[in-house]
Amino acid sequence: MDTKKAIIMFNSLSQETRLGAFRLLVKAGPQGLAAGVLSEDLRVPHNTLSFHLNHLSNAGIVTSRREGRSVIYSANFDVVRDLIGFMVKDCCSVEFASIREDKENGCSIIELSKCC
């Protein structure tokens, strides 16, 4: 991941409604949540939420799919993993943070040690 892409993603998350929506989508997992559910949970009007979800989508942090009359949004876990990896690899000393691959489970593990 390059710095410009990371800045776009961080910029999209640097707003209260967008960060709240993203956190709910991460909590929901790969199945995601309908836009209406997000709107209710965040207590944000549908049109306002649509603007914010579009912003997150343009940054690549969330994806959407249509199921019947609903639009389902999901966190883009691959992109988020890459963003976290970018931060750990480029911003932290190896003695404080590392990423290792768990081949058995097919996932990345980020280990952060206490800095103090």
N, C-alpha and C positions, 0 to 999 in steps of 0.2 A: 504494500500500500504506500502511496506517496503522500507527502505532507499536504498537498492541496486537497486531496480527497478526504483526508482526516479532518481538515479544517471545515470542509463542507458538512461533514457528519456532526462534528461538535457544535457547529453553528445551528444545525437543525435541532439539536437536543437542548440548546441553551434558552429554551422558553418553557414556562411552567406547564402549559397544556400539552405541548409536544412531549416533554419529558414524562409527564404523567401517563399519557397514552402509550408511550414506548414501554414504560415499566409494567403497565397492565398487559401489554402484548407479550412481554418476556414471561411474565407470570403465567399467562394462558398457554404458553408452549406453541408447538408447531401448528396445532389446529386453529389457533387465532381466535379472534372475536369479531362479531358483527359490528358494523359501524354504530348501529343503534344502541347496542350494549355499552360500547365505549362512551357514547354520548351521555347515556344515563349515569354510568359510573362516575364520569368526570363532571357531570352537571354542566355540560356545555351544549349550546344549541347545535343542531345537526350541521347547519351551513358553516358555522365557525369551526367545528371539528373537521369538516371536510377540507377546509383550507389548511389546517395543521397537518392532517394525515397526508395531504398532497405534498406538503413540504418535506415530511419524513420519507415519503415514497421517492421523491425526486433526489433525495440524498442517498437513496439505496438502502435505508435502514429498515424499511417495512415493505412488504409486498401485499398485493390484494388479489382476490379472486371473487368471482360472482358465483353465488349459490342461490338459485331461484331469484327472488327479488332482493336478496341481501348481498351486500358487499362485505366479505370477510377479510380482515386485515391480520397479518402475522408479522412478527419480528423476523428480520432476515438474519438468522443466527450465523450463517457463514460470514456475512459482512461484519457483524458485530464481533465475532471471534477474530477476524483479521484486524479490526480496529484495536481491540484489546492487545493483540499480539504486537501491533505496531507500537503501542505505548510501552509495553514491557521491554521489547527489544531495543527500542531507540531512546527511551527516556529513563531507564532504570539500570543500575549496576547489576551485574550478574550475581553478585553476592546477596542482593536483596530480592531479586525476582528472576524467575526462570519459567520457561514453557517446555513441557515434555509431552510427547505423544504416548497415549495409552493404546497400544496396538490391539490389545485384547478387546477393549470396549469401543475402539474407533473414535476416540475423542482426544482433545488437547486438554492438558492440565496445567493451569497457571499456579505456580507456587510463589507466595509472597512471604518473605521472612520479616520478623520484627526488625525495624530499623534502629531501635534504641537499645 
